[in-house]
């Protein structure tokens, strides 16, 4: 299951992670976010050994959303060694997320 991150724990969980990290920036009211939610959960189960999968509610964590310039949701950022390595904006098929993850593993 994807781990919830927020303004308080983001750096500790995402930036300091030894594994690549997928961060799904979303909001409850966002239709496309709800569309990709099950995909993100599938990825969290399938890649749990190699990747940390997280979700960040932009309404509850405005500082992190602002820090990374999140203007559209869903936005998925891919981190490696604490830095943004890739980005996907909008609802896309699972294969798009998997391809970006495999490039980081």
C-alpha positions in Angstrom: 0.0 0.0 0.0 1.2 3.5 -0.9 2.6 5.4 2.1 1.1 8.8 2.9 3.6 11.6 3.0 3.0 15.2 4.1 4.7 18.5 4.9 6.0 17.1 8.2 7.5 13.8 7.0 8.3 14.3 3.3 12.1 14.9 3.6 12.6 12.0 6.1 10.7 9.5 3.9 11.2 10.7 0.3 14.4 12.7 0.1 16.4 10.5 2.4 15.2 7.2 0.9 17.8 4.7 -0.3 15.3 3.4 -2.8 13.8 5.3 -5.8 10.5 6.9 -4.7 7.3 7.5 -6.6 5.3 10.4 -5.2 1.7 10.8 -6.4 0.5 14.4 -5.7 -3.3 14.2 -5.6 -6.5 15.5 -4.0 -9.8 13.9 -2.9 -11.8 16.1 -5.3 -9.7 15.4 -8.3 -11.4 12.9 -10.8 -8.2 12.0 -12.7 -6.4 11.5 -9.4 -9.0 8.9 -8.4 -8.6 7.2 -11.8 -4.9 6.6 -11.3 -5.2 5.7 -7.6 -5.7 2.0 -8.2 -2.8 2.0 -10.6 -0.5 3.6 -8.0 -1.7 0.9 -5.4 -0.9 -1.9 -7.9 2.6 -0.5 -8.5 3.2 -0.2 -4.8 2.5 -3.9 -4.4 4.4 -5.1 -7.5 7.5 -3.0 -6.9 7.6 -2.9 -3.1 11.1 -4.5 -3.0 12.7 -1.9 -5.3 10.7 1.3 -5.0 9.0 3.3 -2.3 5.5 4.4 -3.5 4.0 7.4 -1.7 1.0 9.7 -2.0 0.8 13.4 -1.0 -2.5 15.1 -0.6 -1.9 18.7 -2.0 -4.7 20.1 0.1 -3.2 18.8 3.3 0.5 19.5 2.3 0.6 22.9 0.5 4.2 23.6 1.4 5.5 20.4 -0.3 3.3 21.0 -3.3 4.6 24.6 -3.6 8.2 23.5 -3.1 8.0 21.2 -6.1 5.9 23.5 -8.2 2.9 21.2 -8.4 0.3 23.2 -10.4 -1.7 20.4 -11.9 -2.8 17.1 -10.4 -2.4 14.3 -10.6 1.4 14.9 -10.9 3.7 12.0 -10.2 7.3 12.8 -9.3 10.0 10.1 -9.4 12.9 10.7 -7.0 16.3 9.0 -7.0 19.0 9.9 -4.4 16.8 12.7 -3.1 16.5 14.4 -6.4 13.7 14.5 -9.0 14.6 12.1 -11.7 11.4 12.2 -13.8 7.9 13.5 -13.8 4.4 12.6 -15.2 1.5 15.0 -15.2 -2.0 13.8 -15.8 -3.8 10.5 -15.9 -1.9 8.0 -18.1 -1.8 4.2 -18.4 0.1 2.1 -15.9 2.7 1.3 -18.5 3.9 4.9 -18.5 4.6 4.9 -14.8 6.2 1.5 -14.9 8.6 2.5 -17.7 9.7 5.6 -15.7 10.2 3.4 -12.6 12.2 0.7 -14.4 14.6 3.4 -15.7 15.4 4.3 -12.0 15.8 0.7 -10.6 
